[in-house]
Amino acid sequence: MIFPFAALVNQDEMKTALILNVIDPSIGGLLIMGEKGTGKSTAVRALAELLPEMDAVKDCPFACDADGMLCSDCREMLARDGHLHREARKMRVVELPLGVTEDRLVGTLDIEHAIRRGEKRFEPGILADANRNFLYVDEVNLLEDHIVDLLLDSAAMGVNTVEREGISFVHPSRFMLVGTMNPEEGDLRPQLLDRFGLCVSVTSLRDIKQRVEILKRKSSFDADPEAFCSAWAHEQEALAARIVSARQLLASIATDDRVLEKIVTVTAALSLDGHRADIVMMKAARALAAFRGLSTIGPDEIRDASWLALRHRLKRLPFEDAGAGRDKVAAALAQA
C-alpha cells in the first residue's frame, strides 16, 4: 500500500509542481531539493495513484503513441498492416536505481539471436518503461556521469537508439524526469539541472500542530494501511478528477501577448541564459490556470509559476545567500 498523495501534510509547493507535470508533461519534470526526511520520495511514489490513462499502441512495450513517434516494431507493423491497434494504459512512475548499468538503462540487442535467426530482438531497458511516464531518480546528484550523459541524450532527442554490431533499434524516449536530492550531499551538473522544468525546495515543518498531524497520519497508516487509504479515497478521487479536468481544459487556455510580454520581461530582467526558462514558465502558468479552473492566465499564475520555473536557473554571486533569489524574482515581477 502506498501512502495517499492527498494525505501528505502541507508541502503544497512540491505537490503542486508534481501535479503540473501531470497536467502538461511537456513542462519537463521536477527537481525536489531538501533535507532528508521531508517526504520527497513519499510524494513522488504517491503520485502514481493519481496518474491518468493514456492512449497507446496495444501490446507495445514502449507505450508508443499511435499518432506520434513510433518504435521500430510499431513502424514495421504499421507498414505491414496499415493500422495500429490501441489500448488505454495508466501512466506510471518508473524508478531509476543509482547503481543502474548502461545496458539496464537503454536496453540491449540480442546479437546471438540475430545471427542464428536473422531477426533482431531488443530487450527493453528502463528508458523503454519510462516513455510517456515519470522517471524518478532518488538522490539524482549521486548518479554516475556516464548515466547522466545517457539521460541527457535521451531527454534532448526524445529517442533512445541502441546499436550493436551493425544492428540498431530505435524507440521513443520522452519521459518526465523527477529527481530528489539533498543539497548537503553534493551538487548537480549544470547540464542536468537545466533539464528539469521546475524546481522546489522542501524543509521540515516547524509548526507544532502540523508535525503532530504527520505523526498521527503515519501511525494510522502503519497500523492499518488499507483502512487509512479507504479513509482518504474520496480526497484521492476528487484530486484525480480535478487533474483529468485540468488536462482537458489546458488546450483551451490562450496565452495572449500580454501574458507573453510579462513572462519575457521577468526572464530578461534576470539575465537568464537561453529561452528554456521562458517556455517552461509559460507552460507552468497555463497548467496552473487549468488546475485552478480558470479560462485565462492571470497575474497570480505568472507569479506562482515564476519561482517554480526560475529558482534553479538564477545566477548566484559568490557568497550570495540562497534566499536572495526569491527577492530577485519578486523585483522582476514588480517591474513587469
C-alpha positions in Angstrom: 0.0 0.0 0.0 1.2 3.5 -0.9 0.7 6.4 1.4 -2.1 8.6 -0.3 -0.9 11.7 -2.0 -3.8 13.7 -0.7 -2.9 12.7 2.9 0.5 14.4 2.8 0.7 17.3 5.3 1.5 20.7 3.8 4.4 20.8 1.3 1.9 22.4 -1.1 4.5 23.8 -3.5 6.0 20.3 -4.1 2.6 18.7 -4.6 1.5 21.4 -7.0 4.7 21.2 -9.0 4.2 17.4 -9.4 0.6 17.9 -10.5 1.6 20.5 -13.1 3.8 17.9 -14.8 0.9 15.5 -14.9 -1.4 18.2 -16.4 1.3 19.2 -19.0 4.1 16.6 -19.4 6.0 18.9 -21.8 6.9 21.1 -18.8 9.9 18.9 -18.4 9.9 17.3 -15.0 10.7 18.4 -11.5 13.8 18.6 -9.2 12.9 18.4 -5.5 15.7 19.6 -3.2 15.6 19.3 0.6 16.9 17.8 3.7 16.3 14.2 4.4 13.0 13.0 5.9 10.8 15.7 4.4 8.6 13.5 2.3 10.2 13.9 -1.1 10.3 10.3 -2.1 6.9 9.6 -0.4 5.3 12.3 -2.5 6.7 11.1 -5.8 5.7 7.5 -5.2 2.3 8.5 -4.0 1.8 10.4 -7.3 1.4 7.1 -9.1 -2.1 6.6 -7.7 -3.3 9.9 -9.3 -1.9 9.4 -12.8 -4.5 9.3 -15.6 -4.7 6.9 -18.5 -3.0 7.4 -21.9 -3.7 6.1 -25.4 -1.0 3.7 -26.5 -0.4 1.1 -29.2 -1.7 -2.3 -28.0 1.0 -4.6 -26.5 3.8 -2.2 -27.3 6.5 -2.4 -24.6 7.3 1.2 -25.2 3.7 2.6 -24.9 4.1 4.3 -28.3 1.6 7.0 -29.2 -0.2 5.8 -32.3 -0.4 9.4 -33.5 3.2 10.3 -32.6 6.7 8.9 -32.7 6.8 5.1 -33.1 9.4 2.4 -32.2 11.0 0.2 -34.9 8.5 -2.6 -34.3 5.4 -0.3 -34.5 6.7 1.3 -37.7 7.1 -2.2 -39.2 3.6 -3.2 -38.0 2.1 0.0 -39.5 3.8 -0.6 -42.8 2.7 -4.2 -42.9 -0.9 -3.9 -41.6 -1.7 -0.3 -42.5 -3.1 0.4 -39.0 -2.2 0.1 -35.3 -4.5 -1.3 -32.5 -4.8 1.0 -29.5 -5.4 0.5 -25.8 -5.7 2.6 -22.7 -2.9 2.4 -20.2 -2.4 4.1 -16.8 0.6 6.3 -16.6 3.3 5.1 -14.2 6.2 6.2 -12.0 9.3 4.3 -13.1 12.2 4.3 -10.6 15.9 4.5 -11.8 18.3 3.0 -9.2 21.6 4.7 -8.6 23.7 1.7 -9.5 22.0 1.1 -12.8 24.1 -0.2 -15.7 24.1 1.2 -19.2 22.5 -1.9 -20.6 19.8 -1.9 -18.0 19.1 1.7 -18.7 19.0 1.8 -22.5 18.3 -1.9 -23.3 20.3 -4.5 -25.2 20.2 -6.2 -28.6 20.4 -10.0 -28.6 23.2 -10.4 -31.2 23.2 -14.2 -30.9 19.5 -14.3 -31.8 20.1 -12.1 -34.7 22.9 -14.3 -36.0 21.0 -17.5 -35.6 17.6 -16.5 -36.9 18.4 -13.4 -39.0 16.0 -11.2 -37.0 16.7 -8.6 -34.4 15.4 -8.9 -30.8 15.5 -6.0 -28.4 15.5 -6.4 -24.7 13.9 -3.1 -23.4 15.5 -1.2 -20.6 14.3 1.4 -18.1 14.1 4.1 -20.7 11.5 1.9 -22.6 9.4 1.6 -19.4 9.7 5.4 -18.8 8.5 6.5 -22.2 5.5 8.8 -21.7 5.7 8.1 -17.9 7.5 9.6 -14.9 11.2 8.6 -14.5 12.1 9.0 -10.8 15.7 9.2 -9.6 16.2 9.4 -5.8 19.5 11.1 -4.9 19.9 12.2 -8.5 23.0 14.2 -7.7 24.8 10.9 -6.9 24.2 9.4 -10.4 27.4 8.4 -12.3 28.4 10.7 -15.0 28.0 8.2 -17.9 24.5 7.5 -16.8 23.8 11.3 -16.7 25.1 11.6 -20.2 22.7 8.9 -21.4 19.8 10.6 -19.7 20.8 14.0 -21.2 20.9 12.5 -24.7 17.5 10.8 -24.4 15.9 13.9 -22.9 17.3 16.2 -25.7 16.5 13.9 -28.6 13.3 12.2 -27.3 14.5 8.9 -28.7 16.7 6.0 -27.5 18.9 4.4 -30.1 20.8 1.2 -29.3 23.4 0.0 -31.8 25.4 -3.2 -31.6 27.5 -4.9 -34.3 25.8 -3.1 -37.1 22.2 -3.8 -35.8 20.2 -0.9 -34.4 16.9 -0.4 -32.7 15.1 2.9 -32.0 12.2 3.7 -29.7 10.7 7.0 -28.4 12.0 8.1 -25.0 10.0 11.0 -23.8 9.8 11.0 -20.1 9.0 13.4 -17.2 12.2 13.4 -15.2 11.7 13.8 -11.4 14.7 13.9 -9.2 15.1 14.3 -5.4 18.3 15.3 -3.7 19.8 16.6 -0.5 22.0 19.6 -1.4 24.3 18.8 1.5 25.4 15.6 -0.3 26.6 17.3 -3.5 25.7 19.5 -6.4 24.0 18.6 -9.7 25.8 19.0 -13.0 24.6 22.3 -14.7 23.6 20.4 -17.9 21.2 18.1 -16.0 20.0 20.9 -13.7 18.7 22.9 -16.6 16.8 19.8 -18.0 14.4 19.9 -15.0 11.5 22.1 -16.0 10.6 23.1 -12.4 12.4 23.1 -9.1 11.2 23.2 -5.5 12.9 23.2 -2.1 11.3 21.5 0.8 12.1 21.9 4.5 11.0 20.3 7.7 7.7 21.7 9.0 8.2 23.9 12.1 4.5 24.3 13.1 3.8 22.0 16.1 0.3 21.1 15.0 1.4 20.1 11.6 4.2 17.9 13.0 1.7 16.3 15.3 -0.6 15.7 12.4 2.2 14.0 10.5 2.7 11.6 13.4 -1.0 10.8 13.6 -1.3 10.0 9.9 1.8 8.0 9.8 0.8 6.0 12.8 -2.7 5.3 11.3 -1.2 4.3 8.0 1.3 1.9 9.6 -1.4 0.3 11.9 -3.9 -0.3 9.1 -2.8 0.8 5.6 -6.0 -0.4 3.9 -8.3 1.4 6.3 -6.2 4.6 6.1 -6.3 4.6 2.3 -10.0 3.9 2.3 -10.5 6.9 4.6 -8.7 9.1 2.1 -10.2 7.5 -1.1 -12.7 10.4 -1.6 -10.0 13.0 -1.5 -7.8 11.0 -3.8 -10.6 10.5 -6.3 -11.5 14.2 -6.2 -7.9 15.2 -6.8 -7.6 12.7 -9.7 -10.8 14.0 -11.3 -9.5 17.6 -10.9 -6.3 16.6 -12.7 -8.2 15.0 -15.6 -10.4 18.1 -15.9 -7.3 20.3 -16.0 -5.7 18.2 -18.8 -8.9 18.6 -20.8 -9.1 22.4 -20.2 -5.4 23.0 -20.9 -5.7 23.4 -24.7 -8.4 26.0 -24.4 -6.3 28.4 -22.3 -4.8 31.0 -24.6 -1.5 32.7 -24.0 -2.1 36.2 -25.3 0.6 38.8 -26.0 0.1 40.5 -22.6 1.0 37.3 -20.8 3.9 36.5 -23.0 5.3 40.0 -22.7 5.1 39.8 -18.9 6.9 36.5 -18.9 9.8 37.6 -21.1 10.1 40.9 -19.2 10.7 38.9 -16.0 13.2 36.5 -17.6 15.1 39.3 -19.4 15.4 41.3 -16.2 17.0 38.3 -14.5 19.5 37.9 -17.4 18.8 34.1 -17.7 20.7 32.1 -20.3 18.7 30.7 -23.3 14.9 30.6 -23.7 14.0 27.4 -21.9 13.1 29.4 -18.8 10.5 31.5 -20.8 9.0 28.4 -22.3 8.7 26.5 -19.0 7.3 29.5 -17.2 4.6 29.9 -19.9 3.6 26.2 -19.7 3.6 26.2 -15.9 1.4 29.3 -15.7 -1.0 27.8 -18.2 -1.1 24.5 -16.3 -1.7 26.4 -13.1 -4.7 28.2 -14.7 -6.1 24.9 -15.9 -5.7 23.3 -12.4 -7.4 26.3 -10.8 -10.3 26.0 -13.3 -9.6 29.4 -14.9 -10.1 30.3 -18.6 -7.2 32.7 -18.8 -3.7 33.1 -17.2 -3.7 35.8 -14.5 -1.0 37.6 -12.5 -1.2 35.0 -9.7 -0.4 32.2 -12.1 2.5 34.1 -13.6 3.8 34.9 -10.1 3.5 31.3 -8.8 4.9 29.8 -12.0 7.9 32.1 -12.0 9.5 30.8 -8.8 8.9 27.2 -9.7 10.5 27.7 -13.2 13.3 30.1 -12.4 14.8 29.3 -9.0 17.3 26.8 -10.2 18.2 28.9 -13.3 19.1 32.1 -11.4 22.8 33.2 -11.4 24.2 33.4 -7.9 27.1 35.6 -7.0 29.9 34.2 -4.8 28.8 34.1 -1.1 25.3 35.2 -2.0 22.6 34.0 0.3 20.4 31.3 -1.3 17.3 33.1 -0.3 18.2 36.2 -2.3 16.8 34.5 -5.4 13.2 34.9 -4.4 13.8 38.7 -3.8 15.3 39.0 -7.3 12.3 37.2 -8.9 9.9 39.4 -6.9 11.6 42.5 -8.0 11.5 41.4 -11.7 7.7 40.6 -11.3 7.1 44.1 -9.9 8.8 45.7 -12.9 6.9 43.6 -15.4 
